[in-house]
Amino acid sequence: MPAPVDGRGAPWLLDFLATHVRALRNVGALRVSLDRHGVPADGSLNVTVTDAHGHSVVEAVCSGDHISAEGTAGATGEHHVRVAGRQLPEHGAAFSIDITYLAPQII
């Protein structure tokens, strides 16, 4: 279910999504979708996943309906998801985030 984003204040970060994800050191995929209803043309949502050492695993700036990106986790352990927005409406904007880590493969 999409979660509302509060567009008040500038700049602002949403730490309520500072979600801790246990992950293997592996390739991950990120997909971000933003409901553009009521969002100005220059409105965007930035999603960053960092590893336990603060290194970026994957980042995506969604300035359209959706965007996908891939990255490689450099370390095992907690991963943090940070969501920031720009020029979003005061009533908020619905969005969804999908993070997928691929299982290790033996060839």
MOPAC internal coordinates of N, CA, C and O (Angstrom, degrees):
PM7 1SCF
backbone

  N    0.0000 0     0.00 0     0.00 0    0    0    0
  C    1.4388 1     0.00 0     0.00 0    1    0    0
  C    1.5225 1   108.58 1     0.00 0    2    1    0
  O    1.2310 1   119.34 1   -49.44 1    3    2    1
  N    1.3221 1   118.86 1   130.56 1    3    2    1
  C    1.4598 1   121.17 1   179.02 1    5    3    2
  C    1.5236 1   111.06 1   -61.85 1    6    5    3
  O    1.2310 1   121.16 1   -33.66 1    7    6    5
  N    1.3228 1   115.38 1   146.34 1    7    6    5
  C    1.4602 1   121.49 1   178.93 1    9    7    6
  C    1.5186 1   109.00 1  -107.18 1   10    9    7
  O    1.2310 1   119.51 1   -36.07 1   11   10    9
  N    1.3266 1   118.54 1   143.93 1   11   10    9
  C    1.4664 1   120.29 1   179.27 1   13   11   10
  C    1.5229 1   110.86 1   -74.33 1   14   13   11
  O    1.2310 1   121.25 1   -34.42 1   15   14   13
  N    1.3061 1   115.22 1   145.58 1   15   14   13
  C    1.4607 1   121.92 1   174.65 1   17   15   14
  C    1.5053 1   107.63 1  -112.36 1   18   17   15
  O    1.2310 1   120.06 1   -50.92 1   19   18   17
  N    1.3092 1   117.49 1   129.08 1   19   18   17
  C    1.4524 1   122.56 1   179.32 1   21   19   18
  C    1.5246 1   108.58 1   -84.20 1   22   21   19
  O    1.2310 1   120.07 1   -61.33 1   23   22   21
  N    1.3168 1   117.47 1   118.67 1   23   22   21
  C    1.4525 1   121.76 1  -175.83 1   25   23   22
  C    1.5126 1   114.65 1   -90.50 1   26   25   23
  O    1.2310 1   119.11 1  -173.00 1   27   26   25
  N    1.3306 1   119.31 1     7.00 1   27   26   25
  C    1.4618 1   121.28 1  -179.35 1   29   27   26
  C    1.5218 1   110.42 1   -77.37 1   30   29   27
  O    1.2310 1   121.25 1   -32.33 1   31   30   29
  N    1.3175 1   115.21 1   147.67 1   31   30   29
  C    1.4579 1   120.49 1   177.12 1   33   31   30
  C    1.5115 1   111.21 1    85.42 1   34   33   31
  O    1.2310 1   121.30 1   -29.75 1   35   34   33
  N    1.3215 1   115.12 1   150.25 1   35   34   33
  C    1.4618 1   119.06 1   178.24 1   37   35   34
  C    1.5094 1   108.24 1  -152.19 1   38   37   35
  O    1.2310 1   118.69 1   -50.11 1   39   38   37
  N    1.3035 1   120.10 1   129.89 1   39   38   37
  C    1.4544 1   124.97 1   -12.23 1   41   39   38
  C    1.5186 1   110.49 1   -77.83 1   42   41   39
  O    1.2310 1   119.71 1   -17.03 1   43   42   41
  N    1.2990 1   118.17 1   162.97 1   43   42   41
  C    1.4659 1   120.44 1   179.56 1   45   43   42
  C    1.5150 1   110.14 1  -141.79 1   46   45   43
  O    1.2310 1   121.08 1   -28.22 1   47   46   45
  N    1.2939 1   115.54 1   151.78 1   47   46   45
  C    1.4639 1   122.23 1   176.51 1   49   47   46
  C    1.5067 1   108.25 1  -127.66 1   50   49   47
  O    1.2310 1   120.53 1   -32.82 1   51   50   49
  N    1.2843 1   116.58 1   147.18 1   51   50   49
  C    1.4502 1   120.72 1   177.75 1   53   51   50
  C    1.5092 1   108.46 1  -105.72 1   54   53   51
  O    1.2310 1   121.01 1   -77.14 1   55   54   53
  N    1.3121 1   115.67 1   102.86 1   55   54   53
  C    1.4481 1   118.91 1   179.93 1   57   55   54
  C    1.5211 1   111.76 1   -88.57 1   58   57   55
  O    1.2310 1   120.48 1   177.15 1   59   58   57
  N    1.3650 1   116.69 1    -2.85 1   59   58   57
  C    1.4548 1   117.40 1   177.35 1   61   59   58
  C    1.5266 1   109.52 1   -65.41 1   62   61   59
  O    1.2310 1   120.49 1   161.26 1   63   62   61
  N    1.3091 1   116.67 1   -18.74 1   63   62   61
  C    1.4541 1   120.11 1   176.36 1   65   63   62
  C    1.5185 1   111.27 1  -101.27 1   66   65   63
  O    1.2310 1   120.08 1  -157.36 1   67   66   65
  N    1.3330 1   117.46 1    22.64 1   67   66   65
  C    1.4613 1   120.05 1   174.29 1   69   67   66
  C    1.5208 1   106.12 1   -75.79 1   70   69   67
  O    1.2310 1   121.90 1  -115.85 1   71   70   69
  N    1.2965 1   113.97 1    64.15 1   71   70   69
  C    1.4589 1   122.85 1  -174.81 1   73   71   70
  C    1.5192 1   110.02 1   -77.01 1   74   73   71
  O    1.2310 1   120.91 1   -41.59 1   75   74   73
  N    1.3032 1   115.86 1   138.41 1   75   74   73
  C    1.4527 1   120.52 1   177.65 1   77   75   74
  C    1.5187 1   108.49 1   -97.30 1   78   77   75
  O    1.2310 1   120.96 1   -56.11 1   79   78   77
  N    1.2968 1   115.77 1   123.89 1   79   78   77
  C    1.4501 1   121.79 1  -177.68 1   81   79   78
  C    1.5223 1   108.12 1  -119.32 1   82   81   79
  O    1.2310 1   120.33 1   -54.37 1   83   82   81
  N    1.3217 1   116.97 1   125.63 1   83   82   81
  C    1.4657 1   120.34 1   173.88 1   85   83   82
  C    1.5219 1   107.65 1   -79.28 1   86   85   83
  O    1.2310 1   120.24 1   -54.92 1   87   86   85
  N    1.3042 1   117.14 1   125.08 1   87   86   85
  C    1.4601 1   119.43 1  -175.44 1   89   87   86
  C    1.5091 1   111.38 1  -140.81 1   90   89   87
  O    1.2310 1   121.54 1   -30.59 1   91   90   89
  N    1.3100 1   114.66 1   149.41 1   91   90   89
  C    1.4513 1   121.22 1   173.06 1   93   91   90
  C    1.5222 1   108.32 1   -83.16 1   94   93   91
  O    1.2310 1   121.53 1   -22.68 1   95   94   93
  N    1.3225 1   114.69 1   157.32 1   95   94   93
  C    1.4610 1   118.79 1   174.98 1   97   95   94
  C    1.5193 1   106.40 1   -70.90 1   98   97   95
  O    1.2310 1   120.24 1   -79.72 1   99   98   97
  N    1.3142 1   117.14 1   100.28 1   99   98   97
  C    1.4447 1   121.13 1  -173.82 1  101   99   98
  C    1.5180 1   110.37 1  -163.24 1  102  101   99
  O    1.2310 1   121.07 1     0.56 1  103  102  101
  N    1.3176 1   115.55 1  -179.44 1  103  102  101
  C    1.4548 1   121.31 1   178.82 1  105  103  102
  C    1.5223 1   109.29 1   -78.05 1  106  105  103
  O    1.2310 1   120.92 1   -40.94 1  107  106  105
  N    1.3203 1   115.85 1   139.06 1  107  106  105
  C    1.4582 1   120.74 1   177.94 1  109  107  106
  C    1.5167 1   110.47 1  -129.39 1  110  109  107
  O    1.2310 1   121.02 1   -25.73 1  111  110  109
  N    1.3187 1   115.65 1   154.27 1  111  110  109
  C    1.4581 1   121.51 1   177.80 1  113  111  110
  C    1.5169 1   108.79 1  -121.97 1  114  113  111
  O    1.2310 1   120.68 1   -37.11 1  115  114  113
  N    1.3092 1   116.31 1   142.89 1  115  114  113
  C    1.4540 1   123.44 1  -179.30 1  117  115  114
  C    1.5194 1   107.93 1  -125.96 1  118  117  115
  O    1.2310 1   120.57 1   -48.91 1  119  118  117
  N    1.3202 1   116.52 1   131.09 1  119  118  117
  C    1.4669 1   121.31 1   174.42 1  121  119  118
  C    1.5216 1   106.95 1  -128.76 1  122  121  119
  O    1.2310 1   121.13 1   -52.66 1  123  122  121
  N    1.3280 1   115.45 1   127.34 1  123  122  121
  C    1.4608 1   122.70 1  -179.68 1  125  123  122
  C    1.5141 1   108.38 1  -120.11 1  126  125  123
  O    1.2310 1   120.77 1   -50.42 1  127  126  125
  N    1.3299 1   116.14 1   129.58 1  127  126  125
  C    1.4680 1   121.68 1   175.76 1  129  127  126
  C    1.5171 1   108.56 1  -121.12 1  130  129  127
  O    1.2310 1   120.60 1   -41.38 1  131  130  129
  N    1.3194 1   116.47 1   138.62 1  131  130  129
  C    1.4628 1   122.55 1  -179.08 1  133  131  130
  C    1.5165 1   109.36 1  -127.91 1  134  133  131
  O    1.2310 1   120.52 1   -54.88 1  135  134  133
  N    1.3212 1   116.61 1   125.12 1  135  134  133
  C    1.4583 1   121.16 1   175.59 1  137  135  134
  C    1.5227 1   107.04 1   -73.91 1  138  137  135
  O    1.2310 1   119.77 1   -70.32 1  139  138  137
  N    1.3098 1   118.04 1   109.68 1  139  138  137
  C    1.4678 1   123.35 1  -173.63 1  141  139  138
  C    1.5257 1   112.61 1   -76.50 1  142  141  139
  O    1.2310 1   119.24 1   176.70 1  143  142  141
  N    1.3343 1   119.05 1    -3.30 1  143  142  141
  C    1.4684 1   121.24 1  -178.64 1  145  143  142
  C    1.5320 1   110.02 1   -58.47 1  146  145  143
  O    1.2310 1   120.33 1   -63.78 1  147  146  145
  N    1.3071 1   116.97 1   116.22 1  147  146  145
  C    1.4650 1   122.20 1   178.44 1  149  147  146
  C    1.5162 1   114.30 1    80.91 1  150  149  147
  O    1.2310 1   119.93 1  -179.51 1  151  150  149
  N    1.3316 1   117.75 1     0.49 1  151  150  149
  C    1.4633 1   121.31 1   179.66 1  153  151  150
  C    1.5315 1   108.42 1   -91.16 1  154  153  151
  O    1.2310 1   119.81 1   -52.78 1  155  154  153
  N    1.3509 1   117.97 1   127.22 1  155  154  153
  C    1.4659 1   120.06 1   178.54 1  157  155  154
  C    1.5334 1   111.75 1   -60.00 1  158  157  155
  O    1.2310 1   120.75 1   -20.12 1  159  158  157
  N    1.3190 1   116.18 1   159.88 1  159  158  157
  C    1.4638 1   121.23 1  -178.16 1  161  159  158
  C    1.5271 1   112.22 1   -56.98 1  162  161  159
  O    1.2310 1   119.99 1   148.41 1  163  162  161
  N    1.3450 1   117.63 1   -31.59 1  163  162  161
  C    1.4660 1   120.08 1  -178.96 1  165  163  162
  C    1.5286 1   112.54 1   -94.41 1  166  165  163
  O    1.2310 1   119.87 1  -170.26 1  167  166  165
  N    1.3298 1   117.86 1     9.74 1  167  166  165
  C    1.4612 1   121.67 1   177.74 1  169  167  166
  C    1.5208 1   111.14 1   -76.97 1  170  169  167
  O    1.2310 1   120.47 1   -35.45 1  171  170  169
  N    1.3265 1   116.71 1   144.55 1  171  170  169
  C    1.4628 1   119.65 1  -179.26 1  173  171  170
  C    1.5233 1   110.61 1  -153.01 1  174  173  171
  O    1.2310 1   121.59 1   -15.67 1  175  174  173
  N    1.3186 1   114.55 1   164.33 1  175  174  173
  C    1.4590 1   123.05 1   177.89 1  177  175  174
  C    1.5228 1   107.17 1  -127.13 1  178  177  175
  O    1.2310 1   120.35 1   -51.76 1  179  178  177
  N    1.3329 1   116.94 1   128.24 1  179  178  177
  C    1.4604 1   122.05 1   179.94 1  181  179  178
  C    1.5190 1   108.22 1  -111.59 1  182  181  179
  O    1.2310 1   120.42 1   -55.39 1  183  182  181
  N    1.3286 1   116.81 1   124.61 1  183  182  181
  C    1.4628 1   122.39 1   179.28 1  185  183  182
  C    1.5186 1   107.88 1  -119.52 1  186  185  183
  O    1.2310 1   120.67 1   -53.44 1  187  186  185
  N    1.3336 1   116.33 1   126.56 1  187  186  185
  C    1.4606 1   121.87 1   179.27 1  189  187  186
  C    1.5137 1   109.24 1  -125.87 1  190  189  187
  O    1.2310 1   120.51 1   -46.58 1  191  190  189
  N    1.3285 1   116.63 1   133.42 1  191  190  189
  C    1.4610 1   122.57 1   173.77 1  193  191  190
  C    1.5230 1   106.58 1  -111.06 1  194  193  191
  O    1.2310 1   120.70 1   -55.42 1  195  194  193
  N    1.3395 1   116.26 1   124.58 1  195  194  193
  C    1.4661 1   120.74 1   177.86 1  197  195  194
  C    1.5230 1   109.07 1  -120.29 1  198  197  195
  O    1.2310 1   121.19 1   -24.65 1  199  198  197
  N    1.3370 1   115.32 1   155.35 1  199  198  197
  C    1.4582 1   119.24 1   178.81 1  201  199  198
  C    1.5238 1   110.67 1   -86.08 1  202  201  199
  O    1.2310 1   120.37 1     3.21 1  203  202  201
  N    1.3135 1   116.90 1  -176.79 1  203  202  201
  C    1.4642 1   122.40 1  -176.16 1  205  203  202
  C    1.5262 1   112.61 1   -62.74 1  206  205  203
  O    1.2310 1   120.35 1   161.15 1  207  206  205
  N    1.3408 1   116.93 1   -18.85 1  207  206  205
  C    1.4662 1   121.09 1   179.97 1  209  207  206
  C    1.5234 1   111.93 1   -98.20 1  210  209  207
  O    1.2310 1   120.23 1  -175.61 1  211  210  209
  N    1.3294 1   117.16 1     4.39 1  211  210  209
  C    1.4593 1   121.26 1   179.15 1  213  211  210
  C    1.5155 1   114.83 1    85.29 1  214  213  211
  O    1.2310 1   120.12 1  -173.85 1  215  214  213
  N    1.3259 1   117.37 1     6.15 1  215  214  213
  C    1.4616 1   120.85 1   178.78 1  217  215  214
  C    1.5257 1   110.03 1   -82.48 1  218  217  215
  O    1.2310 1   120.99 1   -40.55 1  219  218  217
  N    1.3029 1   115.71 1   139.45 1  219  218  217
  C    1.4577 1   120.63 1  -179.81 1  221  219  218
  C    1.5269 1   111.09 1   -67.78 1  222  221  219
  O    1.2310 1   120.82 1   -49.86 1  223  222  221
  N    1.3287 1   116.03 1   130.14 1  223  222  221
  C    1.4584 1   122.18 1   175.28 1  225  223  222
  C    1.5240 1   108.91 1   -95.49 1  226  225  223
  O    1.2310 1   120.91 1   132.47 1  227  226  225
  N    1.3208 1   115.87 1   -47.53 1  227  226  225
  C    1.4606 1   121.50 1   178.66 1  229  227  226
  C    1.5210 1   108.03 1  -159.57 1  230  229  227
  O    1.2310 1   121.13 1   -32.44 1  231  230  229
  N    1.3350 1   115.45 1   147.56 1  231  230  229
  C    1.4611 1   121.52 1   178.88 1  233  231  230
  C    1.5180 1   108.54 1  -140.43 1  234  233  231
  O    1.2310 1   120.95 1   -36.00 1  235  234  233
  N    1.3180 1   115.78 1   144.00 1  235  234  233
  C    1.4619 1   120.53 1   178.27 1  237  235  234
  C    1.5235 1   109.22 1  -142.88 1  238  237  235
  O    1.2310 1   120.76 1   -44.59 1  239  238  237
  N    1.3251 1   116.16 1   135.41 1  239  238  237
  C    1.4593 1   122.17 1   174.14 1  241  239  238
  C    1.5174 1   106.65 1  -110.60 1  242  241  239
  O    1.2310 1   121.16 1   -66.38 1  243  242  241
  N    1.3217 1   115.38 1   113.62 1  243  242  241
  C    1.4618 1   121.07 1  -177.38 1  245  243  242
  C    1.5235 1   108.69 1   -96.09 1  246  245  243
  O    1.2310 1   120.73 1   -75.32 1  247  246  245
  N    1.3357 1   116.20 1   104.68 1  247  246  245
  C    1.4548 1   120.35 1   177.97 1  249  247  246
  C    1.5262 1   110.72 1  -111.03 1  250  249  247
  O    1.2310 1   120.78 1  -176.53 1  251  250  249
  N    1.3333 1   116.12 1     3.47 1  251  250  249
  C    1.4598 1   122.44 1   176.28 1  253  251  250
  C    1.5138 1   109.07 1  -123.48 1  254  253  251
  O    1.2310 1   120.30 1    31.32 1  255  254  253
  N    1.3181 1   117.02 1  -148.68 1  255  254  253
  C    1.4596 1   121.04 1   179.10 1  257  255  254
  C    1.5213 1   112.49 1   -74.52 1  258  257  255
  O    1.2310 1   120.52 1   143.23 1  259  258  257
  N    1.3442 1   116.61 1   -36.77 1  259  258  257
  C    1.4628 1   120.30 1  -179.76 1  261  259  258
  C    1.5194 1   109.57 1  -161.36 1  262  261  259
  O    1.2310 1   121.42 1   -16.39 1  263  262  261
  N    1.3225 1   114.89 1   163.61 1  263  262  261
  C    1.4591 1   121.95 1   176.43 1  265  263  262
  C    1.5204 1   107.95 1  -152.94 1  266  265  263
  O    1.2310 1   120.81 1   -29.90 1  267  266  265
  N    1.3181 1   116.06 1   150.10 1  267  266  265
  C    1.4602 1   121.62 1   176.88 1  269  267  266
  C    1.5207 1   108.87 1  -126.05 1  270  269  267
  O    1.2310 1   120.85 1   -30.43 1  271  270  269
  N    1.3297 1   115.99 1   149.57 1  271  270  269
  C    1.4603 1   121.43 1   178.01 1  273  271  270
  C    1.5232 1   108.50 1  -150.30 1  274  273  271
  O    1.2310 1   120.92 1   -23.28 1  275  274  273
  N    1.3251 1   115.84 1   156.72 1  275  274  273
  C    1.4636 1   121.21 1   177.29 1  277  275  274
  C    1.5128 1   109.70 1  -126.57 1  278  277  275
  O    1.2310 1   120.99 1   -28.55 1  279  278  277
  N    1.3238 1   115.71 1   151.45 1  279  278  277
  C    1.4526 1   121.03 1   178.25 1  281  279  278
  C    1.5095 1   110.12 1  -153.40 1  282  281  279
  O    1.2310 1   120.96 1    -5.94 1  283  282  281
  N    1.3200 1   115.77 1   174.06 1  283  282  281
  C    1.4547 1   121.45 1   179.13 1  285  283  282
  C    1.5147 1   109.59 1  -121.49 1  286  285  283
  O    1.2310 1   120.93 1   -54.37 1  287  286  285
  N    1.3058 1   115.82 1   125.63 1  287  286  285
  C    1.4656 1   120.39 1   177.69 1  289  287  286
  C    1.5220 1   108.27 1   -72.24 1  290  289  287
  O    1.2310 1   120.39 1   -50.49 1  291  290  289
  N    1.3328 1   116.86 1   129.51 1  291  290  289
  C    1.4530 1   121.05 1  -177.96 1  293  291  290
  C    1.5101 1   113.49 1   -89.89 1  294  293  291
  O    1.2310 1   120.40 1   168.44 1  295  294  293
  N    1.3344 1   116.85 1   -11.56 1  295  294  293
  C    1.4651 1   119.96 1  -177.53 1  297  295  294
  C    1.5155 1   109.27 1  -151.76 1  298  297  295
  O    1.2310 1   120.82 1   -27.26 1  299  298  297
  N    1.3216 1   116.05 1   152.74 1  299  298  297
  C    1.4573 1   120.11 1   174.07 1  301  299  298
  C    1.5203 1   108.35 1   -81.35 1  302  301  299
  O    1.2310 1   120.56 1   -18.25 1  303  302  301
  N    1.3004 1   116.54 1   161.75 1  303  302  301
  C    1.4637 1   120.67 1   176.91 1  305  303  302
  C    1.5111 1   111.95 1   120.78 1  306  305  303
  O    1.2310 1   121.04 1    19.17 1  307  306  305
  N    1.3221 1   115.61 1  -160.83 1  307  306  305
  C    1.4584 1   120.86 1  -177.88 1  309  307  306
  C    1.5184 1   110.82 1   -68.78 1  310  309  307
  O    1.2310 1   121.74 1   -41.20 1  311  310  309
  N    1.3113 1   114.27 1   138.80 1  311  310  309
  C    1.4598 1   120.81 1   171.44 1  313  311  310
  C    1.5176 1   106.62 1  -118.16 1  314  313  311
  O    1.2310 1   120.77 1   -37.02 1  315  314  313
  N    1.3117 1   116.13 1   142.98 1  315  314  313
  C    1.4568 1   121.89 1  -176.91 1  317  315  314
  C    1.5244 1   109.73 1  -111.31 1  318  317  315
  O    1.2310 1   121.10 1   -40.87 1  319  318  317
  N    1.3208 1   115.49 1   139.13 1  319  318  317
  C    1.4518 1   121.69 1   178.16 1  321  319  318
  C    1.5269 1   107.39 1  -110.99 1  322  321  319
  O    1.2310 1   120.92 1   -56.44 1  323  322  321
  N    1.3238 1   115.85 1   123.56 1  323  322  321
  C    1.4722 1   120.64 1   179.16 1  325  323  322
  C    1.5238 1   108.17 1  -118.57 1  326  325  323
  O    1.2310 1   121.03 1   -46.85 1  327  326  325
  N    1.3122 1   115.64 1   133.15 1  327  326  325
  C    1.4588 1   121.92 1  -179.53 1  329  327  326
  C    1.5187 1   108.57 1  -119.31 1  330  329  327
  O    1.2310 1   120.69 1   -50.97 1  331  330  329
  N    1.3185 1   116.29 1   129.03 1  331  330  329
  C    1.4648 1   121.95 1   176.24 1  333  331  330
  C    1.5217 1   107.56 1  -131.69 1  334  333  331
  O    1.2310 1   120.61 1   -28.35 1  335  334  333
  N    1.3024 1   116.44 1   151.65 1  335  334  333
  C    1.4559 1   120.29 1  -179.76 1  337  335  334
  C    1.5148 1   111.12 1  -131.66 1  338  337  335
  O    1.2310 1   121.69 1   -18.32 1  339  338  337
  N    1.3157 1   114.37 1   161.68 1  339  338  337
  C    1.4602 1   121.09 1   178.36 1  341  339  338
  C    1.5226 1   108.25 1  -140.07 1  342  341  339
  O    1.2310 1   121.17 1   -48.50 1  343  342  341
  N    1.3123 1   115.36 1   131.50 1  343  342  341
  C    1.4660 1   122.59 1   176.48 1  345  343  342
  C    1.5277 1   112.95 1    55.59 1  346  345  343
  O    1.2310 1   120.56 1  -135.81 1  347  346  345
  N    1.3373 1   116.54 1    44.19 1  347  346  345
  C    1.4618 1   120.19 1   176.59 1  349  347  346
  C    1.5214 1   109.08 1   -94.31 1  350  349  347
  O    1.2310 1   119.68 1   -26.80 1  351  350  349
  N    1.3316 1   118.22 1   153.20 1  351  350  349
  C    1.4634 1   120.81 1  -177.94 1  353  351  350
  C    1.5289 1   112.38 1   -66.40 1  354  353  351
  O    1.2310 1   120.57 1   -25.15 1  355  354  353
  N    1.3328 1   116.51 1   154.85 1  355  354  353
  C    1.4713 1   121.89 1  -178.87 1  357  355  354
  C    1.5136 1   112.55 1   -59.54 1  358  357  355
  O    1.2310 1   119.93 1   145.68 1  359  358  357
  N    1.3300 1   117.73 1   -34.32 1  359  358  357
  C    1.4638 1   120.70 1  -178.37 1  361  359  358
  C    1.5239 1   111.90 1   -76.56 1  362  361  359
  O    1.2310 1   119.97 1   174.56 1  363  362  361
  N    1.3210 1   117.67 1    -5.44 1  363  362  361
  C    1.4593 1   121.48 1   179.07 1  365  363  362
  C    1.5097 1   111.94 1    99.62 1  366  365  363
  O    1.2310 1   121.20 1    -3.81 1  367  366  365
  N    1.3045 1   115.31 1   176.19 1  367  366  365
  C    1.4602 1   122.39 1   178.61 1  369  367  366
  C    1.5278 1   108.00 1  -144.42 1  370  369  367
  O    1.2310 1   120.66 1   -43.28 1  371  370  369
  N    1.3027 1   116.33 1   136.72 1  371  370  369
  C    1.4632 1   120.24 1   179.85 1  373  371  370
  C    1.5294 1   109.54 1   -80.86 1  374  373  371
  O    1.2310 1   120.94 1   -38.13 1  375  374  373
  N    1.3320 1   115.81 1   141.87 1  375  374  373
  C    1.4521 1   120.45 1   178.07 1  377  375  374
  C    1.5121 1   109.62 1  -149.35 1  378  377  375
  O    1.2310 1   120.63 1   -14.68 1  379  378  377
  N    1.3221 1   116.39 1   165.32 1  379  378  377
  C    1.4563 1   120.91 1   172.60 1  381  379  378
  C    1.5292 1   108.15 1  -138.72 1  382  381  379
  O    1.2310 1   121.53 1   -30.16 1  383  382  381
  N    1.3244 1   114.67 1   149.84 1  383  382  381
  C    1.4527 1   121.94 1   179.98 1  385  383  382
  C    1.5238 1   107.69 1  -131.06 1  386  385  383
  O    1.2310 1   120.51 1   -51.65 1  387  386  385
  N    1.3119 1   116.64 1   128.35 1  387  386  385
  C    1.4644 1   122.21 1   174.50 1  389  387  386
  C    1.5192 1   107.64 1  -119.33 1  390  389  387
  O    1.2310 1   120.62 1   -54.38 1  391  390  389
  N    1.3236 1   116.42 1   125.62 1  391  390  389
  C    1.4562 1   121.82 1   176.63 1  393  391  390
  C    1.5245 1   107.22 1  -120.38 1  394  393  391
  O    1.2310 1   120.70 1   -53.31 1  395  394  393
  N    1.3136 1   116.28 1   126.69 1  395  394  393
  C    1.4591 1   121.50 1  -178.53 1  397  395  394
  C    1.5193 1   108.95 1  -126.80 1  398  397  395
  O    1.2310 1   120.77 1   -51.67 1  399  398  397
  N    1.3258 1   116.14 1   128.33 1  399  398  397
  C    1.4591 1   121.06 1   173.19 1  401  399  398
  C    1.5161 1   107.25 1  -106.60 1  402  401  399
  O    1.2310 1   120.82 1   -52.01 1  403  402  401
  N    1.3136 1   116.04 1   127.99 1  403  402  401
  C    1.4542 1   120.61 1  -179.63 1  405  403  402
  C    1.5288 1   109.33 1   -79.00 1  406  405  403
  O    1.2310 1   120.86 1   -40.49 1  407  406  405
  N    1.3109 1   115.95 1   139.51 1  407  406  405
  C    1.4653 1   121.25 1   179.67 1  409  407  406
  C    1.5283 1   109.63 1   -69.11 1  410  409  407
  O    1.2310 1   120.16 1   -30.19 1  411  410  409
  N    1.3267 1   117.30 1   149.81 1  411  410  409
  C    1.4666 1   119.51 1   176.65 1  413  411  410
  C    1.5290 1   109.93 1   -58.82 1  414  413  411
  O    1.2310 1   121.21 1   -35.96 1  415  414  413
  N    1.3245 1   115.30 1   144.04 1  415  414  413
  C    1.4557 1   120.16 1  -178.09 1  417  415  414
  C    1.5258 1   109.89 1  -123.82 1  418  417  415
  O    1.2310 1   120.76 1   -38.52 1  419  418  417
  N    1.3099 1   116.15 1   141.48 1  419  418  417
  C    1.4563 1   122.01 1   176.64 1  421  419  418
  C    1.5180 1   107.31 1  -110.93 1  422  421  419
  O    1.2310 1   121.09 1   -52.43 1  423  422  421
  N    1.3093 1   115.52 1   127.57 1  423  422  421
  C    1.4793 1   119.71 1  -178.48 1  425  423  422
  C    1.5104 1   108.64 1  -107.29 1  426  425  423
  O    1.2310 1   120.10 1   180.00 1  427  426  425

